[in-house]
Each structure stands twice: as structure tokens, then as C-alpha cells.
Amino acid sequence: MLLPLHTALDIEVDVIVPGRDALQMVRGVILLRTGSGLIVQLAGRLSPSAEPGQRLILDAGRARGLRIKGTLIERSGSLLTLSYGGEVSSDARTSTRFRIGAEVRYHPCTGETSFQRWMEEGVALPPVSQWATARPDAEMGLSGLWMEVPASLTLDDGQLLLALQFPANPRVWRLVGRVARVTPCDTTQGVGVEFLAVEEGALEELVRRALSVP
């Protein structure tokens, strides 16, 4: 889906500021594409730390199949001007996956506060012990994971809180992911999840364990 030039668009999106330790995400509307730029109207408050030069992602959801990468050029109140970095597949992945026997627990996000409390404070409601657990053959990469969940579960385009635990290690790593692809099977469905925020050290531990897989 290519965005037309100099045309009122009115496309609702999640404005995502990727980060290793915390996720910023607010709702917004793409108003206009002008040459190599985009004008976006925010419906919420973006952190003051998002300054010109910050990479952003505009995600219109799997139903539209539209995902745009850009760089913040200017912000004036609730209006953002972004460079137009092009559109990417909403289910694309960019790294090799490994099956390393990690336990993956997941729970739907309920809002920005939930993201921040999970990534910054490790607080989850309900407790992680009550989250659903993916089948033990989840495949993980540096940019996301592929897991099987019950066919009755509806995930749609949502974001997930993720708790990752490696074999023989009590440490629980915190992540936030976005459902990028759902593939129905007989009694299960495969779910591709893209990482949006990752606790510091989790990817290094993943690489270390992947290298030890025969």
C-alpha cells in the first residue's frame, strides 16, 4: 500500500518509539504525505525524550497491512513532522530464529501504563504466574519469536507483555511484543511476534544460548 502524495489521508496509527528498556506508544493519525515527509497528529502525549533524529514506527495494524518507518524532524504541540523512510511488511522478520527451549509466558497489553510498569518496574497485573504459556518449542530470534498458542485465543493486532525464562535459570526477562502474523492450524495457531522493547541483557543471553545449541 503506497501512500499518495499531497492527499488528506486520515489513517489511524500507533506511533511507536522503539527502545531496549522501555516502550513509548501513543495513538495518532497520519494527516498528509508531502514529498519525503509525513504530518502526524498525536491523540496522546509523546515523551519529551523523543527529539528530532529519533526513529519512529507508524503501525496501522495487520488489517491494513501498513507499517511505516521514519525519523522525527520536528514536533510542534501535537503535530509531528517525520521523514518518510518507506513502508515495510507488517509481518517481516529480519533475523534467524533458534529453538532453545525457553519458556515464554504472555499476556495482552492493556495500555501504555501497562507497558511502562512492566518494562521499567517489572510490575504485571495479573501476576506472571497467571499468564498463558506458549508451547515449549517457541523459536526465537533477535527481532522476535514464533510460538504456538491455542486456536481459541484471539490476539489480532495486539501488543503482548512477554516473560522469557531460559532453562536452568530462575531469571525472568521482560519484553514487549507486537503480533505481526497469525497462521491458523488444526487445534493451535502459530503467532509471529516482533519485539518492541527488550530488557537489557535479554538478547545477549539469547545469543549466548543460541551459540551453544549443537
C-alpha positions in Angstrom: 0.0 0.0 0.0 1.7 3.2 -1.2 0.7 6.5 0.4 -0.4 9.1 -2.2 1.3 12.5 -2.3 -0.4 15.7 -1.2 -3.6 14.0 -0.3 -5.5 14.1 3.0 -5.1 10.6 4.5 -6.7 10.4 7.9 -5.1 7.0 8.7 -5.1 6.0 12.4 -1.8 4.5 13.6 0.2 3.5 16.7 3.2 5.9 16.9 5.9 3.7 18.3 9.3 4.8 19.7 11.4 1.6 19.9 13.6 1.1 22.8 15.6 -1.5 24.7 14.4 -0.7 28.1 11.0 1.0 27.7 8.3 1.3 25.0 6.7 4.6 24.1 3.5 4.2 22.1 0.6 6.7 21.5 -2.3 6.8 19.1 -2.1 9.2 16.2 -3.4 10.0 12.7 -1.4 10.4 9.5 -2.8 13.6 8.0 -0.7 14.1 5.0 2.3 12.9 2.9 4.3 15.8 1.4 7.2 14.6 -0.8 9.6 12.8 1.5 7.7 13.8 4.7 4.7 12.9 6.8 2.5 15.1 9.0 1.1 13.2 12.0 -1.4 14.4 14.6 -1.0 12.8 18.0 -4.0 11.8 20.1 -1.9 11.3 23.2 1.3 12.6 24.8 4.7 11.6 23.4 7.6 11.6 25.8 9.8 14.7 25.7 12.8 12.4 25.2 11.6 11.8 21.6 13.6 14.5 19.9 14.5 15.3 16.3 16.5 12.4 14.9 14.6 9.8 16.8 13.5 6.8 14.8 9.7 6.1 14.9 7.4 3.5 13.5 3.8 4.1 12.4 1.8 1.0 12.6 -1.7 0.9 11.1 -2.3 -2.7 12.1 -2.4 -6.1 10.3 -5.8 -5.4 8.8 -4.5 -2.5 6.8 -1.1 -4.2 6.2 0.6 -0.8 6.6 3.7 -0.1 8.6 6.0 2.9 8.0 9.4 3.7 9.3 10.5 7.3 9.7 12.7 9.8 11.6 11.3 12.7 13.6 12.2 16.0 12.1 10.1 18.5 14.1 7.4 18.5 16.8 5.0 21.3 17.4 2.4 20.6 20.1 0.6 17.5 19.0 1.9 17.7 15.4 4.9 15.7 14.2 6.8 16.1 11.0 8.6 12.9 10.0 10.9 11.9 7.2 9.2 9.2 5.1 11.5 6.2 5.4 9.3 3.8 3.4 6.8 1.1 4.1 7.7 -2.3 5.4 5.8 -5.6 5.6 3.8 -5.8 8.7 5.0 -9.4 9.3 8.6 -9.1 8.1 11.3 -10.5 10.3 15.0 -9.7 10.0 16.9 -12.3 12.0 17.4 -16.1 12.2 15.4 -17.9 14.8 16.6 -20.6 17.2 14.7 -23.2 19.1 16.4 -23.1 22.5 13.8 -24.4 24.9 12.9 -21.1 26.6 9.6 -20.8 28.4 7.5 -18.0 27.0 4.6 -16.6 29.0 2.4 -13.9 27.5 -0.4 -11.6 28.4 -2.3 -8.9 26.3 -1.2 -5.3 27.0 -3.9 -3.1 28.3 -2.4 0.3 27.7 0.8 2.5 27.8 0.8 2.4 31.6 1.0 -1.4 31.5 4.0 -1.3 29.1 5.9 1.2 31.2 5.2 -0.6 34.5 6.3 -3.9 33.0 9.5 -2.7 31.4 10.6 -0.2 34.0 9.3 -1.7 37.3 8.7 -5.3 36.5 5.1 -4.9 37.7 2.4 -7.0 35.9 -1.3 -7.3 36.6 -2.3 -10.1 36.8 1.0 -11.7 38.2 3.1 -13.5 35.6 2.2 -16.9 37.2 -1.3 -16.4 35.9 -0.3 -15.7 32.3 -0.7 -18.1 29.4 2.3 -20.2 28.5 3.3 -20.9 24.8 4.2 -24.4 23.7 7.9 -25.2 24.6 9.1 -25.3 21.0 9.0 -21.5 20.5 11.6 -20.2 18.1 13.4 -17.0 19.0 15.5 -14.5 17.1 17.0 -11.1 17.8 13.9 -9.3 16.4 11.1 -11.5 17.5 9.7 -15.0 18.2 7.4 -17.6 16.7 5.1 -19.5 19.1 2.1 -21.8 19.1 -1.0 -20.9 21.1 -4.5 -22.4 21.4 -6.6 -21.8 18.3 -9.4 -20.4 20.5 -7.2 -17.5 21.6 -7.8 -14.2 19.8 -4.7 -12.0 19.5 -5.5 -9.9 16.4 -3.0 -6.9 16.1 -2.4 -6.5 19.8 0.7 -5.9 21.8 1.8 -8.5 24.3 3.7 -8.4 27.6 6.2 -11.3 27.4 8.1 -13.1 30.2 11.0 -15.2 29.0 12.8 -17.8 31.1 15.7 -19.9 29.9 16.3 -23.5 31.0 18.0 -24.0 34.4 17.9 -20.3 35.1 15.4 -18.6 37.5 15.8 -15.2 35.9 12.7 -13.8 34.1 13.4 -11.4 31.2 10.9 -8.8 30.4 9.9 -7.9 26.8 7.0 -6.2 24.9 6.0 -7.6 21.5 3.6 -6.9 18.7 1.5 -9.6 17.0 2.8 -9.5 13.4 1.3 -12.7 11.9 -1.2 -15.3 12.8 -1.3 -18.7 11.0 -4.3 -21.0 11.9 -3.6 -24.7 12.3 -5.9 -27.5 13.5 -6.0 -27.1 17.2 -3.4 -24.4 17.5 -2.3 -21.2 15.7 1.2 -20.0 15.0 1.9 -16.4 16.1 4.8 -14.3 14.9 5.7 -11.6 17.5 8.0 -8.7 16.8 9.9 -7.3 19.8 9.2 -3.6 20.5 11.0 -3.3 23.8 13.6 -5.7 25.4 15.1 -5.7 28.9 18.8 -5.0 28.8 20.8 -8.3 28.6 18.0 -10.5 27.3 19.3 -10.5 23.7 22.8 -11.1 24.8 21.6 -14.2 26.8 19.7 -15.4 23.8 22.8 -15.2 21.6 24.9 -17.0 24.1 22.4 -19.8 24.4 21.9 -20.0 20.6 25.6 -20.4 20.1 25.6 -23.3 22.4 22.9 -25.2 20.5 24.5 -28.1 18.7 
